[in-house]
Amino acid sequence: MDSNSLYDELKDLDSRLSSTAEQFTNLHETIIKLMEENAELKIENQNLRDKLKDDRAQENPENENQLSKSRLNLEKLYHEGFHVCSDYYGKRREDGEECIFCTEIIYGRR
């Protein structure tokens, strides 16, 4: 092979590599935008679900079995093994013991 044909092949390869790199960059930017949009849509979707749940709860006040968000948070902490009553708040419940003060706060007087 002569040097001109080698140079032409090298130039052609460089051109194809540059084109591939540009395509890769464009694809990468598009994927990043799509991932950001997907994350935003997931957050918005969850917010809409929460809003819908709140609206339904307000429409059905006769359903006393539903807890408010704050009581649901307390219930979650309680089930994770922590006291939510004022006497022992934040202390770990030993061996999953029940606490009537905690349950009164969560499920009492609605």
C-alpha distance (Angstrom), angle and dihedral (degrees) to the residues before:
residue distance angle dihedral
M1 . . .
D2 3.69 . .
S3 3.78 123.9 .
N4 3.82 93.5 -108.3
S5 3.79 93.4 58.6
L6 3.81 91.0 45.6
Y7 3.78 89.9 50.1
D8 3.83 90.9 48.1
E9 3.82 90.9 51.0
L10 3.79 91.3 47.9
K11 3.79 91.1 48.6
D12 3.83 90.6 48.7
L13 3.82 91.5 48.7
D14 3.81 90.7 48.4
S15 3.80 89.8 51.5
R16 3.81 92.4 50.4
L17 3.81 91.8 46.8
S18 3.79 91.2 50.7
S19 3.80 90.3 49.5
T20 3.81 91.6 48.7
A21 3.81 91.4 47.8
E22 3.81 90.1 51.1
Q23 3.81 91.0 49.5
F24 3.79 90.1 48.9
T25 3.81 91.8 50.5
N26 3.81 91.7 49.3
L27 3.80 91.6 47.9
H28 3.80 91.1 47.5
E29 3.83 92.1 51.5
T30 3.81 91.0 47.4
I31 3.81 92.2 50.8
I32 3.81 91.4 49.3
K33 3.82 90.9 51.3
L34 3.81 90.8 48.2
M35 3.81 92.4 49.1
E36 3.82 91.3 49.9
E37 3.81 91.2 48.1
N38 3.81 90.4 47.3
A39 3.81 91.6 52.1
E40 3.82 91.2 48.4
L41 3.80 91.2 49.0
K42 3.81 91.8 49.5
I43 3.80 90.4 52.8
E44 3.80 92.2 45.9
N45 3.80 90.7 47.1
Q46 3.80 91.7 52.2
N47 3.80 91.0 47.8
L48 3.80 90.3 51.1
R49 3.81 90.9 49.0
D50 3.79 90.3 51.1
K51 3.80 91.1 47.8
L52 3.80 91.3 49.0
K53 3.79 90.6 49.1
D54 3.81 90.6 50.4
D55 3.81 91.7 47.9
R56 3.79 91.6 50.3
A57 3.79 91.0 48.3
Q58 3.81 90.5 52.6
E59 3.81 91.0 48.2
N60 3.81 91.4 52.9
P61 3.81 105.8 45.6
E62 3.81 90.7 154.7
N63 3.80 88.9 71.4
E64 3.80 98.4 90.8
N65 3.80 94.7 170.8
Q66 3.79 92.2 79.4
L67 3.77 118.5 91.9
S68 3.78 125.7 -144.9
K69 3.80 119.0 -109.9
S70 3.79 92.1 -101.5
R71 3.81 92.1 51.1
L72 3.81 90.2 46.3
N73 3.81 88.3 54.5
L74 3.80 90.6 49.8
E75 3.80 90.0 47.3
K76 3.80 90.0 51.8
L77 3.82 91.6 51.2
Y78 3.79 90.2 46.9
H79 3.81 92.1 51.8
E80 3.80 89.5 48.5
G81 3.79 87.1 61.5
F82 3.82 105.2 -95.9
H83 3.78 131.9 121.3
V84 3.81 115.8 -115.4
C85 3.80 96.7 -177.7
S86 3.79 120.3 106.9
D87 3.81 93.2 -115.2
Y88 3.81 97.3 56.9
Y89 3.81 103.9 12.7
G90 3.79 112.8 167.9
K91 3.79 96.0 6.9
R92 3.77 117.6 124.6
R93 3.78 116.9 -105.4
E94 3.79 108.0 -126.6
D95 3.81 117.8 -123.4
G96 3.80 92.0 -13.0
E97 3.78 92.7 -64.6
E98 3.79 116.4 179.0
C99 3.79 119.9 -118.2
I100 3.79 118.4 -156.8
F101 3.81 91.1 -160.5
C102 3.80 91.5 56.6
T103 3.78 94.2 45.8
E104 3.81 90.0 48.8
I105 3.80 90.3 54.5
I106 3.81 92.8 47.2
Y107 3.80 101.8 39.1
G108 3.80 104.0 16.6
R109 3.82 129.6 92.9
R110 3.78 104.9 4.8
